[in-house]
Amino acid sequence: MTENHKDISCEEFQSHLPELIGAGVDVSNHPHVLGCDLCRALLADLETIAAAARELFPVEDPPDRVWQQIQSAIQEEEGKTSPK
């Protein structure tokens, strides 16, 4: 992006938005967003969609027994394919 982030176009900002979000940048404090109602509204919509998606598909770690079963299955499979 250009050196002066506030003076970039909405199109340029939005084209870099996925990489900014992916890099963990707090886009809500980006100079362009602070000065652009359109991109600020877009970001608010994206945050609402992301929050709704997290509610639909909560991330839960499986119980330890699941990992133990996977490890046992791998070891069993390796034992079957090992040359005797």
N, C-alpha and C positions, 0 to 999 in steps of 0.2 A: 504494500500500500504506500501511498505517498507519505511524505514526512509530516504534513499537517493533516492529521486524521479528521479534524473538524470540517475541512474543506473538501473532503471526498464526496462523490455523488452517492445517492442512495443505491444505485445499481452496483457500484464498486464495493460499497460497504456490505451489501447483502451477498455479493459473490464471495466475500471473505468470511462471512458469518459462520459457516460450518467449521472452518479451520480454527477460528477464534474460540468457538464453543468447545470443540474437540481438544484444544490446548488448555482448557480450563480457565480461559480469560473471563473475568467478570465483565461481560459485555454491557451490562447496565450502566457502567461507569465510563464507557468508551466516549470520547469527545463527540463523535458523530451522533450517537444516540442521545446524548445530553442536549444537543441542539436541533434534533430532527424529530418532529412529532410523528411522522409516518413510520420511521424505523423504530421509535420507542413503542408505538402501538403494535408493530409487527413482533417485536421482542416480547411484549406482554402476552400476545396471542400464543407465541411459541412456548413460553413458560407455562401458560395455562394448559396447553396440549400435553406438555411433558409431565406436568403434575397429574393430569388425568390418566395418562398412560401408566405412571408409576402406581396409581391406585388400582388399575385394572390388572396389572401384572406385578404384584409385590415380589421382591427378591427375598427368598428364604434359603438359608443353607440347609441341605439335607442332613438328617441325623448321621452320626458317626457310623452306625451300622451299615448305611448305604455305601460309604467309602470302603468299609471293610469287605463288603460283599463284592464290590468292584475289584478290589485288590486280589481277593481270593480267586475270582473268575479269571483274572489276567494270569495269575500264577498257575492255575490249573491248565489254561490254554497253552502257556509256555511249556508246561510239562508234557503235553500231548505232542507238541511240535519239535521237542528236543530229540536229536539223534541218540539212539541207544547203543 
